Amino acid sequence: MSHNLSLLPAAEKNKVELDKQASYIVWQLKEAKAGPEALRTQLENIRDDAEKAWFEQCVVKYKKMMGVL
């Protein structure tokens, strides 16, 4: 089943984008292409507390999936 992401409300689109960014940063950490500062920088750029919490949840999820400590 395919989903048209452009039809989602703006808040849901943003959650999808934050999830993608979390996945990419954790992948960079795993591949030693970036350090923990990349994660800190991304968190500093997120203004909304709910979005920060969502991003942090996604980071934890992807760290478990990718075996990153």
PQR file of N, CA, C, O and H, with PARSE charges and radii, in Angstrom:
ATOM      1  N   MET A   1       0.843  -1.171   0.000 -0.4000 1.5000
ATOM      2  CA  MET A   1       0.000   0.000   0.000 -0.0000 2.0000
ATOM      3  C   MET A   1       0.892   1.239   0.000  0.5500 1.7000
ATOM      4  O   MET A   1       1.801   1.343   0.823 -0.5500 1.4000
ATOM      5  N   SER A   2       0.650   2.153  -0.888 -0.4000 1.5000
ATOM      6  CA  SER A   2       1.447   3.375  -0.946 -0.0000 2.0000
ATOM      7  C   SER A   2       0.691   4.520  -0.277  0.5500 1.7000
ATOM      8  O   SER A   2      -0.538   4.532  -0.212 -0.5500 1.4000
ATOM      9  H   SER A   2      -0.089   2.069  -1.557  0.4000 1.0000
ATOM     10  N   HIS A   3       1.457   5.461   0.209 -0.4000 1.5000
ATOM     11  CA  HIS A   3       0.883   6.626   0.873 -0.0000 2.0000
ATOM     12  C   HIS A   3       1.406   7.877   0.194  0.5500 1.7000
ATOM     13  O   HIS A   3       2.601   7.983  -0.079 -0.5500 1.4000
ATOM     14  H   HIS A   3       2.456   5.451   0.156  0.4000 1.0000
ATOM     15  N   ASN A   4       0.537   8.809  -0.077 -0.4000 1.5000
ATOM     16  CA  ASN A   4       0.930  10.078  -0.661 -0.0000 2.0000
ATOM     17  C   ASN A   4       1.210  11.049   0.483  0.5500 1.7000
ATOM     18  O   ASN A   4       0.286  11.593   1.088 -0.5500 1.4000
ATOM     19  H   ASN A   4      -0.435   8.722   0.144  0.4000 1.0000
ATOM     20  N   LEU A   5       2.494  11.262   0.772 -0.4000 1.5000
ATOM     21  CA  LEU A   5       2.867  12.096   1.904 -0.0000 2.0000
ATOM     22  C   LEU A   5       2.476  13.552   1.716  0.5500 1.7000
ATOM     23  O   LEU A   5       2.331  14.285   2.695 -0.5500 1.4000
ATOM     24  H   LEU A   5       3.244  10.820   0.280  0.4000 1.0000
ATOM     25  N   SER A   6       2.305  13.975   0.487 -0.4000 1.5000
ATOM     26  CA  SER A   6       1.931  15.377   0.252 -0.0000 2.0000
ATOM     27  C   SER A   6       0.517  15.681   0.735  0.5500 1.7000
ATOM     28  O   SER A   6       0.151  16.845   0.896 -0.5500 1.4000
ATOM     29  H   SER A   6       2.423  13.380  -0.308  0.4000 1.0000
ATOM     30  N   LEU A   7      -0.272  14.644   0.964 -0.4000 1.5000
ATOM     31  CA  LEU A   7      -1.640  14.849   1.438 -0.0000 2.0000
ATOM     32  C   LEU A   7      -1.731  14.961   2.960  0.5500 1.7000
ATOM     33  O   LEU A   7      -2.794  15.268   3.500 -0.5500 1.4000
ATOM     34  H   LEU A   7       0.026  13.699   0.833  0.4000 1.0000
ATOM     35  N   LEU A   8      -0.623  14.715   3.644 -0.4000 1.5000
ATOM     36  CA  LEU A   8      -0.630  14.797   5.102 -0.0000 2.0000
ATOM     37  C   LEU A   8      -0.702  16.250   5.563  0.5500 1.7000
ATOM     38  O   LEU A   8      -0.282  17.156   4.843 -0.5500 1.4000
ATOM     39  H   LEU A   8       0.241  14.466   3.206  0.4000 1.0000
ATOM     40  N   PRO A   9      -1.239  16.469   6.770 -0.5600 1.5000
ATOM     41  CA  PRO A   9      -1.205  17.819   7.340  0.2800 2.0000
ATOM     42  C   PRO A   9       0.250  18.234   7.610  0.5500 1.7000
ATOM     43  O   PRO A   9       1.133  17.382   7.714 -0.5500 1.4000
ATOM     44  N   ALA A  10       0.487  19.518   7.721 -0.4000 1.5000
ATOM     45  CA  ALA A  10       1.849  20.042   7.897 -0.0000 2.0000
ATOM     46  C   ALA A  10       2.556  19.441   9.114  0.5500 1.7000
ATOM     47  O   ALA A  10       3.748  19.142   9.047 -0.5500 1.4000
ATOM     48  H   ALA A  10      -0.230  20.210   7.636  0.4000 1.0000
ATOM     49  N   ALA A  11       1.844  19.265  10.210 -0.4000 1.5000
ATOM     50  CA  ALA A  11       2.456  18.710  11.420 -0.0000 2.0000
ATOM     51  C   ALA A  11       2.935  17.279  11.187  0.5500 1.7000
ATOM     52  O   ALA A  11       4.009  16.904  11.656 -0.5500 1.4000
ATOM     53  H   ALA A  11       0.876  19.508  10.264  0.4000 1.0000
ATOM     54  N   GLU A  12       2.156  16.486  10.474 -0.4000 1.5000
ATOM     55  CA  GLU A  12       2.545  15.105  10.179 -0.0000 2.0000
ATOM     56  C   GLU A  12       3.726  15.063   9.210  0.5500 1.7000
ATOM     57  O   GLU A  12       4.619  14.229   9.355 -0.5500 1.4000
ATOM     58  H   GLU A  12       1.283  16.791  10.093  0.4000 1.0000
ATOM     59  N   LYS A  13       3.732  15.949   8.237 -0.4000 1.5000
ATOM     60  CA  LYS A  13       4.864  16.030   7.306 -0.0000 2.0000
ATOM     61  C   LYS A  13       6.140  16.341   8.069  0.5500 1.7000
ATOM     62  O   LYS A  13       7.197  15.775   7.789 -0.5500 1.4000
ATOM     63  H   LYS A  13       3.007  16.627   8.119  0.4000 1.0000
ATOM     64  N   ASN A  14       6.032  17.251   9.041 -0.4000 1.5000
ATOM     65  CA  ASN A  14       7.200  17.619   9.832 -0.0000 2.0000
ATOM     66  C   ASN A  14       7.692  16.436  10.659  0.5500 1.7000
ATOM     67  O   ASN A  14       8.900  16.246  10.803 -0.5500 1.4000
ATOM     68  H   ASN A  14       5.173  17.711   9.268  0.4000 1.0000
ATOM     69  N   LYS A  15       6.773  15.639  11.206 -0.4000 1.5000
ATOM     70  CA  LYS A  15       7.173  14.453  11.967 -0.0000 2.0000
ATOM     71  C   LYS A  15       7.905  13.455  11.072  0.5500 1.7000
ATOM     72  O   LYS A  15       8.886  12.844  11.496 -0.5500 1.4000
ATOM     73  H   LYS A  15       5.792  15.793  11.090  0.4000 1.0000
ATOM     74  N   VAL A  16       7.437  13.290   9.851 -0.4000 1.5000
ATOM     75  CA  VAL A  16       8.105  12.396   8.903 -0.0000 2.0000
ATOM     76  C   VAL A  16       9.511  12.919   8.613  0.5500 1.7000
ATOM     77  O   VAL A  16      10.466  12.144   8.563 -0.5500 1.4000
ATOM     78  H   VAL A  16       6.641  13.786   9.506  0.4000 1.0000
ATOM     79  N   GLU A  17       9.635  14.222   8.423 -0.4000 1.5000
ATOM     80  CA  GLU A  17      10.941  14.827   8.145 -0.0000 2.0000
ATOM     81  C   GLU A  17      11.888  14.660   9.331  0.5500 1.7000
ATOM     82  O   GLU A  17      13.061  14.339   9.137 -0.5500 1.4000
ATOM     83  H   GLU A  17       8.859  14.851   8.463  0.4000 1.0000
ATOM     84  N   LEU A  18      11.408  14.868  10.538 -0.4000 1.5000
ATOM     85  CA  LEU A  18      12.239  14.690  11.726 -0.0000 2.0000
ATOM     86  C   LEU A  18      12.676  13.236  11.866  0.5500 1.7000
ATOM     87  O   LEU A  18      13.809  12.962  12.263 -0.5500 1.4000
ATOM     88  H   LEU A  18      10.455  15.129  10.695  0.4000 1.0000
ATOM     89  N   ASP A  19      11.788  12.311  11.544 -0.4000 1.5000
ATOM     90  CA  ASP A  19      12.122  10.887  11.588 -0.0000 2.0000
ATOM     91  C   ASP A  19      13.241  10.573  10.586  0.5500 1.7000
ATOM     92  O   ASP A  19      14.176   9.838  10.903 -0.5500 1.4000
ATOM     93  H   ASP A  19      10.868  12.533  11.222  0.4000 1.0000
ATOM     94  N   LYS A  20      13.137  11.129   9.389 -0.4000 1.5000
ATOM     95  CA  LYS A  20      14.177  10.920   8.371 -0.0000 2.0000
ATOM     96  C   LYS A  20      15.511  11.496   8.835  0.5500 1.7000
ATOM     97  O   LYS A  20      16.556  10.872   8.655 -0.5500 1.4000
ATOM     98  H   LYS A  20      12.377  11.726   9.132  0.4000 1.0000
ATOM     99  N   GLN A  21      15.474  12.682   9.430 -0.4000 1.5000
ATOM    100  CA  GLN A  21      16.705  13.308   9.900 -0.0000 2.0000
ATOM    101  C   GLN A  21      17.340  12.497  11.022  0.5500 1.7000
ATOM    102  O   GLN A  21      18.561  12.355  11.072 -0.5500 1.4000
ATOM    103  H   GLN A  21      14.625  13.190   9.576  0.4000 1.0000
ATOM    104  N   ALA A  22      16.520  11.966  11.918 -0.4000 1.5000
ATOM    105  CA  ALA A  22      17.036  11.135  13.005 -0.0000 2.0000
ATOM    106  C   ALA A  22      17.696   9.883  12.445  0.5500 1.7000
ATOM    107  O   ALA A  22      18.779   9.497  12.885 -0.5500 1.4000
ATOM    108  H   ALA A  22      15.527  12.081  11.877  0.4000 1.0000
ATOM    109  N   SER A  23      17.055   9.258  11.490 -0.4000 1.5000
ATOM    110  CA  SER A  23      17.613   8.064  10.864 -0.0000 2.0000
ATOM    111  C   SER A  23      18.966   8.366  10.226  0.5500 1.7000
ATOM    112  O   SER A  23      19.918   7.602  10.386 -0.5500 1.4000
ATOM    113  H   SER A  23      16.176   9.571  11.132  0.4000 1.0000
ATOM    114  N   TYR A  24      19.045   9.471   9.510 -0.4000 1.5000
ATOM    115  CA  TYR A  24      20.282   9.834   8.818 -0.0000 2.0000
ATOM    116  C   TYR A  24      21.405  10.141   9.807  0.5500 1.7000
ATOM    117  O   TYR A  24      22.544   9.722   9.597 -0.5500 1.4000
ATOM    118  H   TYR A  24      18.272  10.092   9.380  0.4000 1.0000
ATOM    119  N   ILE A  25      21.100  10.861  10.871 -0.4000 1.5000
ATOM    120  CA  ILE A  25      22.138  11.190  11.851 -0.0000 2.0000
ATOM    121  C   ILE A  25      22.642   9.932  12.545  0.5500 1.7000
ATOM    122  O   ILE A  25      23.846   9.784  12.751 -0.5500 1.4000
ATOM    123  H   ILE A  25      20.176  11.201  11.041  0.4000 1.0000
ATOM    124  N   VAL A  26      21.742   9.026  12.906 -0.4000 1.5000
ATOM    125  CA  VAL A  26      22.180   7.780  13.554 -0.0000 2.0000
ATOM    126  C   VAL A  26      23.021   6.957  12.582  0.5500 1.7000
ATOM    127  O   VAL A  26      24.011   6.349  12.990 -0.5500 1.4000
ATOM    128  H   VAL A  26      20.764   9.147  12.738  0.4000 1.0000
ATOM    129  N   TRP A  27      22.650   6.928  11.316 -0.4000 1.5000
ATOM    130  CA  TRP A  27      23.456   6.225  10.313 -0.0000 2.0000
ATOM    131  C   TRP A  27      24.848   6.850  10.228  0.5500 1.7000
ATOM    132  O   TRP A  27      25.847   6.136  10.146 -0.5500 1.4000
ATOM    133  H   TRP A  27      21.846   7.422  10.984  0.4000 1.0000
ATOM    134  N   GLN A  28      24.914   8.187  10.248 -0.4000 1.5000
ATOM    135  CA  GLN A  28      26.208   8.867  10.212 -0.0000 2.0000
ATOM    136  C   GLN A  28      27.045   8.505  11.436  0.5500 1.7000
ATOM    137  O   GLN A  28      28.252   8.294  11.318 -0.5500 1.4000
ATOM    138  H   GLN A  28      24.102   8.767  10.315  0.4000 1.0000
ATOM    139  N   LEU A  29      26.422   8.431  12.598 -0.4000 1.5000
ATOM    140  CA  LEU A  29      27.135   8.036  13.811 -0.0000 2.0000
ATOM    141  C   LEU A  29      27.674   6.618  13.673  0.5500 1.7000
ATOM    142  O   LEU A  29      28.823   6.348  14.024 -0.5500 1.4000
ATOM    143  H   LEU A  29      25.441   8.602  12.694  0.4000 1.0000
ATOM    144  N   LYS A  30      26.853   5.722  13.167 -0.4000 1.5000
ATOM    145  CA  LYS A  30      27.255   4.325  13.002 -0.0000 2.0000
ATOM    146  C   LYS A  30      28.432   4.193  12.048  0.5500 1.7000
ATOM    147  O   LYS A  30      29.341   3.399  12.288 -0.5500 1.4000
ATOM    148  H   LYS A  30      25.919   5.941  12.882  0.4000 1.0000
ATOM    149  N   GLU A  31      28.420   4.963  10.971 -0.4000 1.5000
ATOM    150  CA  GLU A  31      29.470   4.895   9.952 -0.0000 2.0000
ATOM    151  C   GLU A  31      30.660   5.796  10.274  0.5500 1.7000
ATOM    152  O   GLU A  31      31.577   5.922   9.463 -0.5500 1.4000
ATOM    153  H   GLU A  31      27.682   5.608  10.776  0.4000 1.0000
ATOM    154  N   ALA A  32      30.653   6.419  11.444 -0.4000 1.5000
ATOM    155  CA  ALA A  32      31.718   7.336  11.882 -0.0000 2.0000
ATOM    156  C   ALA A  32      31.905   8.488  10.900  0.5500 1.7000
ATOM    157  O   ALA A  32      33.022   8.968  10.708 -0.5500 1.4000
ATOM    158  H   ALA A  32      29.908   6.317  12.103  0.4000 1.0000
ATOM    159  N   LYS A  33      30.834   8.924  10.291 -0.4000 1.5000
ATOM    160  CA  LYS A  33      30.869  10.069   9.378 -0.0000 2.0000
ATOM    161  C   LYS A  33      30.520  11.359  10.117  0.5500 1.7000
ATOM    162  O   LYS A  33      30.710  12.454   9.587 -0.5500 1.4000
ATOM    163  H   LYS A  33      29.926   8.535  10.447  0.4000 1.0000
ATOM    164  N   ALA A  34      30.018  11.229  11.324 -0.4000 1.5000
ATOM    165  CA  ALA A  34      29.688  12.382  12.163 -0.0000 2.0000
ATOM    166  C   ALA A  34      29.814  11.945  13.617  0.5500 1.7000
ATOM    167  O   ALA A  34      29.752  10.757  13.934 -0.5500 1.4000
ATOM    168  H   ALA A  34      29.864  10.340  11.754  0.4000 1.0000
ATOM    169  N   GLY A  35      29.989  12.919  14.480 -0.4000 1.5000
ATOM    170  CA  GLY A  35      30.082  12.641  15.904 -0.0000 2.0000
ATOM    171  C   GLY A  35      28.831  13.107  16.626  0.5500 1.7000
ATOM    172  O   GLY A  35      27.873  13.566  16.004 -0.5500 1.4000
ATOM    173  H   GLY A  35      30.039  13.884  14.223  0.4000 1.0000
ATOM    174  N   PRO A  36      28.852  12.984  17.942 -0.5600 1.5000
ATOM    175  CA  PRO A  36      27.688  13.383  18.741  0.2800 2.0000
ATOM    176  C   PRO A  36      27.302  14.857  18.560  0.5500 1.7000
ATOM    177  O   PRO A  36      26.164  15.246  18.823 -0.5500 1.4000
ATOM    178  N   GLU A  37      28.266  15.671  18.109 -0.4000 1.5000
ATOM    179  CA  GLU A  37      27.950  17.091  17.905 -0.0000 2.0000
ATOM    180  C   GLU A  37      26.886  17.283  16.829  0.5500 1.7000
ATOM    181  O   GLU A  37      26.132  18.255  16.876 -0.5500 1.4000
ATOM    182  H   GLU A  37      29.190  15.355  17.895  0.4000 1.0000
ATOM    183  N   ALA A  38      26.814  16.377  15.870 -0.4000 1.5000
ATOM    184  CA  ALA A  38      25.786  16.473  14.828 -0.0000 2.0000
ATOM    185  C   ALA A  38      24.394  16.337  15.442  0.5500 1.7000
ATOM    186  O   ALA A  38      23.454  17.022  15.040 -0.5500 1.4000
ATOM    187  H   ALA A  38      27.426  15.587  15.832  0.4000 1.0000
ATOM    188  N   LEU A  39      24.281  15.456  16.407 -0.4000 1.5000
ATOM    189  CA  LEU A  39      23.007  15.264  17.102 -0.0000 2.0000
ATOM    190  C   LEU A  39      22.660  16.500  17.928  0.5500 1.7000
ATOM    191  O   LEU A  39      21.520  16.965  17.915 -0.5500 1.4000
ATOM    192  H   LEU A  39      25.045  14.900  16.734  0.4000 1.0000
ATOM    193  N   ARG A  40      23.654  17.030  18.648 -0.4000 1.5000
ATOM    194  CA  ARG A  40      23.423  18.241  19.445 -0.0000 2.0000
ATOM    195  C   ARG A  40      23.017  19.417  18.563  0.5500 1.7000
ATOM    196  O   ARG A  40      22.102  20.169  18.899 -0.5500 1.4000
ATOM    197  H   ARG A  40      24.580  16.652  18.658  0.4000 1.0000
ATOM    198  N   THR A  41      23.702  19.569  17.436 -0.4000 1.5000
ATOM    199  CA  THR A  41      23.395  20.665  16.518 -0.0000 2.0000
ATOM    200  C   THR A  41      21.966  20.563  16.010  0.5500 1.7000
ATOM    201  O   THR A  41      21.245  21.560  15.953 -0.5500 1.4000
ATOM    202  H   THR A  41      24.445  18.959  17.163  0.4000 1.0000
ATOM    203  N   GLN A  42      21.562  19.361  15.645 -0.4000 1.5000
ATOM    204  CA  GLN A  42      20.198  19.171  15.142 -0.0000 2.0000
ATOM    205  C   GLN A  42      19.174  19.501  16.222  0.5500 1.7000
ATOM    206  O   GLN A  42      18.163  20.147  15.946 -0.5500 1.4000
ATOM    207  H   GLN A  42      22.147  18.551  15.691  0.4000 1.0000
ATOM    208  N   LEU A  43      19.433  19.061  17.446 -0.4000 1.5000
ATOM    209  CA  LEU A  43      18.505  19.350  18.543 -0.0000 2.0000
ATOM    210  C   LEU A  43      18.415  20.851  18.816  0.5500 1.7000
ATOM    211  O   LEU A  43      17.340  21.363  19.129 -0.5500 1.4000
ATOM    212  H   LEU A  43      20.254  18.537  17.670  0.4000 1.0000
ATOM    213  N   GLU A  44      19.541  21.555  18.700 -0.4000 1.5000
ATOM    214  CA  GLU A  44      19.537  23.003  18.925 -0.0000 2.0000
ATOM    215  C   GLU A  44      18.702  23.726  17.874  0.5500 1.7000
ATOM    216  O   GLU A  44      18.149  24.790  18.149 -0.5500 1.4000
ATOM    217  H   GLU A  44      20.414  21.139  18.447  0.4000 1.0000
ATOM    218  N   ASN A  45      18.608  23.164  16.685 -0.4000 1.5000
ATOM    219  CA  ASN A  45      17.860  23.796  15.599 -0.0000 2.0000
ATOM    220  C   ASN A  45      16.352  23.583  15.701  0.5500 1.7000
ATOM    221  O   ASN A  45      15.584  24.253  15.011 -0.5500 1.4000
ATOM    222  H   ASN A  45      19.057  22.299  16.461  0.4000 1.0000
ATOM    223  N   ILE A  46      15.926  22.663  16.552 -0.4000 1.5000
ATOM    224  CA  ILE A  46      14.493  22.386  16.720 -0.0000 2.0000
ATOM    225  C   ILE A  46      13.978  23.252  17.860  0.5500 1.7000
ATOM    226  O   ILE A  46      14.455  23.145  18.989 -0.5500 1.4000
ATOM    227  H   ILE A  46      16.550  22.118  17.113  0.4000 1.0000
ATOM    228  N   ARG A  47      13.022  24.094  17.572 -0.4000 1.5000
ATOM    229  CA  ARG A  47      12.505  25.057  18.559 -0.0000 2.0000
ATOM    230  C   ARG A  47      11.362  24.489  19.409  0.5500 1.7000
ATOM    231  O   ARG A  47      11.305  24.745  20.612 -0.5500 1.4000
ATOM    232  H   ARG A  47      12.635  24.181  16.654  0.4000 1.0000
ATOM    233  N   ASP A  48      10.484  23.748  18.816 -0.4000 1.5000
ATOM    234  CA  ASP A  48       9.295  23.249  19.502 -0.0000 2.0000
ATOM    235  C   ASP A  48       9.649  22.066  20.404  0.5500 1.7000
ATOM    236  O   ASP A  48      10.323  21.131  19.971 -0.5500 1.4000
ATOM    237  H   ASP A  48      10.530  23.541  17.839  0.4000 1.0000
ATOM    238  N   ASP A  49       9.195  22.108  21.654 -0.4000 1.5000
ATOM    239  CA  ASP A  49       9.508  21.041  22.611 -0.0000 2.0000
ATOM    240  C   ASP A  49       8.928  19.694  22.191  0.5500 1.7000
ATOM    241  O   ASP A  49       9.573  18.660  22.369 -0.5500 1.4000
ATOM    242  H   ASP A  49       8.647  22.867  22.006  0.4000 1.0000
ATOM    243  N   ALA A  50       7.728  19.698  21.641 -0.4000 1.5000
ATOM    244  CA  ALA A  50       7.112  18.443  21.197 -0.0000 2.0000
ATOM    245  C   ALA A  50       7.904  17.844  20.036  0.5500 1.7000
ATOM    246  O   ALA A  50       8.071  16.627  19.958 -0.5500 1.4000
ATOM    247  H   ALA A  50       7.204  20.538  21.496  0.4000 1.0000
ATOM    248  N   GLU A  51       8.385  18.689  19.143 -0.4000 1.5000
ATOM    249  CA  GLU A  51       9.189  18.206  18.019 -0.0000 2.0000
ATOM    250  C   GLU A  51      10.531  17.671  18.503  0.5500 1.7000
ATOM    251  O   GLU A  51      11.028  16.672  17.982 -0.5500 1.4000
ATOM    252  H   GLU A  51       8.249  19.678  19.206  0.4000 1.0000
ATOM    253  N   LYS A  52      11.121  18.337  19.505 -0.4000 1.5000
ATOM    254  CA  LYS A  52      12.377  17.843  20.084 -0.0000 2.0000
ATOM    255  C   LYS A  52      12.173  16.457  20.689  0.5500 1.7000
ATOM    256  O   LYS A  52      12.979  15.549  20.484 -0.5500 1.4000
ATOM    257  H   LYS A  52      10.717  19.148  19.927  0.4000 1.0000
ATOM    258  N   ALA A  53      11.081  16.312  21.436 -0.4000 1.5000
ATOM    259  CA  ALA A  53      10.789  15.021  22.066 -0.0000 2.0000
ATOM    260  C   ALA A  53      10.594  13.949  20.999  0.5500 1.7000
ATOM    261  O   ALA A  53      11.097  12.836  21.151 -0.5500 1.4000
ATOM    262  H   ALA A  53      10.426  17.049  21.602  0.4000 1.0000
ATOM    263  N   TRP A  54       9.876  14.261  19.925 -0.4000 1.5000
ATOM    264  CA  TRP A  54       9.661  13.310  18.833 -0.0000 2.0000
ATOM    265  C   TRP A  54      10.997  12.932  18.190  0.5500 1.7000
ATOM    266  O   TRP A  54      11.252  11.755  17.933 -0.5500 1.4000
ATOM    267  H   TRP A  54       9.468  15.165  19.802  0.4000 1.0000
ATOM    268  N   PHE A  55      11.847  13.924  17.929 -0.4000 1.5000
ATOM    269  CA  PHE A  55      13.151  13.668  17.324 -0.0000 2.0000
ATOM    270  C   PHE A  55      13.983  12.752  18.220  0.5500 1.7000
ATOM    271  O   PHE A  55      14.604  11.804  17.738 -0.5500 1.4000
ATOM    272  H   PHE A  55      11.640  14.880  18.138  0.4000 1.0000
ATOM    273  N   GLU A  56      13.994  13.037  19.524 -0.4000 1.5000
ATOM    274  CA  GLU A  56      14.762  12.207  20.456 -0.0000 2.0000
ATOM    275  C   GLU A  56      14.229  10.777  20.488  0.5500 1.7000
ATOM    276  O   GLU A  56      15.011   9.830  20.562 -0.5500 1.4000
ATOM    277  H   GLU A  56      13.490  13.807  19.915  0.4000 1.0000
ATOM    278  N   GLN A  57      12.910  10.609  20.434 -0.4000 1.5000
ATOM    279  CA  GLN A  57      12.316   9.264  20.375 -0.0000 2.0000
ATOM    280  C   GLN A  57      12.788   8.534  19.119  0.5500 1.7000
ATOM    281  O   GLN A  57      13.128   7.352  19.168 -0.5500 1.4000
ATOM    282  H   GLN A  57      12.274  11.379  20.374  0.4000 1.0000
ATOM    283  N   CYS A  58      12.805   9.239  18.015 -0.4000 1.5000
ATOM    284  CA  CYS A  58      13.230   8.638  16.751 -0.0000 2.0000
ATOM    285  C   CYS A  58      14.698   8.243  16.809  0.5500 1.7000
ATOM    286  O   CYS A  58      15.079   7.188  16.301 -0.5500 1.4000
ATOM    287  H   CYS A  58      12.528  10.199  17.976  0.4000 1.0000
ATOM    288  N   VAL A  59      15.524   9.084  17.425 -0.4000 1.5000
ATOM    289  CA  VAL A  59      16.947   8.768  17.559 -0.0000 2.0000
ATOM    290  C   VAL A  59      17.116   7.485  18.362  0.5500 1.7000
ATOM    291  O   VAL A  59      17.887   6.607  17.974 -0.5500 1.4000
ATOM    292  H   VAL A  59      15.215   9.941  17.837  0.4000 1.0000
ATOM    293  N   VAL A  60      16.405   7.370  19.473 -0.4000 1.5000
ATOM    294  CA  VAL A  60      16.478   6.158  20.297 -0.0000 2.0000
ATOM    295  C   VAL A  60      16.043   4.944  19.483  0.5500 1.7000
ATOM    296  O   VAL A  60      16.683   3.893  19.541 -0.5500 1.4000
ATOM    297  H   VAL A  60      15.779   8.083  19.788  0.4000 1.0000
ATOM    298  N   LYS A  61      14.963   5.085  18.729 -0.4000 1.5000
ATOM    299  CA  LYS A  61      14.454   3.985  17.895 -0.0000 2.0000
ATOM    300  C   LYS A  61      15.515   3.531  16.898  0.5500 1.7000
ATOM    301  O   LYS A  61      15.776   2.335  16.766 -0.5500 1.4000
ATOM    302  H   LYS A  61      14.443   5.938  18.682  0.4000 1.0000
ATOM    303  N   TYR A  62      16.126   4.482  16.198 -0.4000 1.5000
ATOM    304  CA  TYR A  62      17.101   4.115  15.175 -0.0000 2.0000
ATOM    305  C   TYR A  62      18.416   3.627  15.774  0.5500 1.7000
ATOM    306  O   TYR A  62      19.099   2.802  15.167 -0.5500 1.4000
ATOM    307  H   TYR A  62      15.915   5.454  16.305  0.4000 1.0000
ATOM    308  N   LYS A  63      18.777   4.120  16.945 -0.4000 1.5000
ATOM    309  CA  LYS A  63      19.980   3.597  17.605 -0.0000 2.0000
ATOM    310  C   LYS A  63      19.793   2.118  17.940  0.5500 1.7000
ATOM    311  O   LYS A  63      20.713   1.318  17.768 -0.5500 1.4000
ATOM    312  H   LYS A  63      18.222   4.790  17.437  0.4000 1.0000
ATOM    313  N   LYS A  64      18.608   1.759  18.414 -0.4000 1.5000
ATOM    314  CA  LYS A  64      18.322   0.350  18.710 -0.0000 2.0000
ATOM    315  C   LYS A  64      18.342  -0.479  17.431  0.5500 1.7000
ATOM    316  O   LYS A  64      18.919  -1.566  17.393 -0.5500 1.4000
ATOM    317  H   LYS A  64      17.861   2.409  18.554  0.4000 1.0000
ATOM    318  N   MET A  65      17.702   0.047  16.377 -0.4000 1.5000
ATOM    319  CA  MET A  65      17.622  -0.691  15.114 -0.0000 2.0000
ATOM    320  C   MET A  65      19.001  -0.914  14.499  0.5500 1.7000
ATOM    321  O   MET A  65      19.277  -1.976  13.941 -0.5500 1.4000
ATOM    322  H   MET A  65      17.233   0.929  16.407  0.4000 1.0000
ATOM    323  N   MET A  66      19.865   0.101  14.607 -0.4000 1.5000
ATOM    324  CA  MET A  66      21.173   0.034  13.953 -0.0000 2.0000
ATOM    325  C   MET A  66      22.279  -0.442  14.883  0.5500 1.7000
ATOM    326  O   MET A  66      23.429  -0.571  14.464 -0.5500 1.4000
ATOM    327  H   MET A  66      19.641   0.963  15.060  0.4000 1.0000
ATOM    328  N   GLY A  67      21.940  -0.706  16.145 -0.4000 1.5000
ATOM    329  CA  GLY A  67      22.938  -1.205  17.079 -0.0000 2.0000
ATOM    330  C   GLY A  67      23.978  -0.173  17.466  0.5500 1.7000
ATOM    331  O   GLY A  67      25.142  -0.510  17.684 -0.5500 1.4000
ATOM    332  H   GLY A  67      21.005  -0.601  16.485  0.4000 1.0000
ATOM    333  N   VAL A  68      23.568   1.074  17.552 -0.4000 1.5000
ATOM    334  CA  VAL A  68      24.474   2.158  17.945 -0.0000 2.0000
ATOM    335  C   VAL A  68      24.257   2.430  19.423  0.5500 1.7000
ATOM    336  O   VAL A  68      23.122   2.578  19.878 -0.5500 1.4000
ATOM    337  H   VAL A  68      22.622   1.348  17.375  0.4000 1.0000
ATOM    338  N   LEU A  69      25.357   2.493  20.172 -0.4000 1.5000
ATOM    339  CA  LEU A  69      25.225   2.740  21.611 -0.0000 2.0000
ATOM    340  C   LEU A  69      25.327   4.178  21.896  0.5500 1.7000
ATOM    341  O   LEU A  69      25.239   4.586  23.054 -0.5500 1.4000
ATOM    342  H   LEU A  69      26.278   2.372  19.803  0.4000 1.0000
TER
END
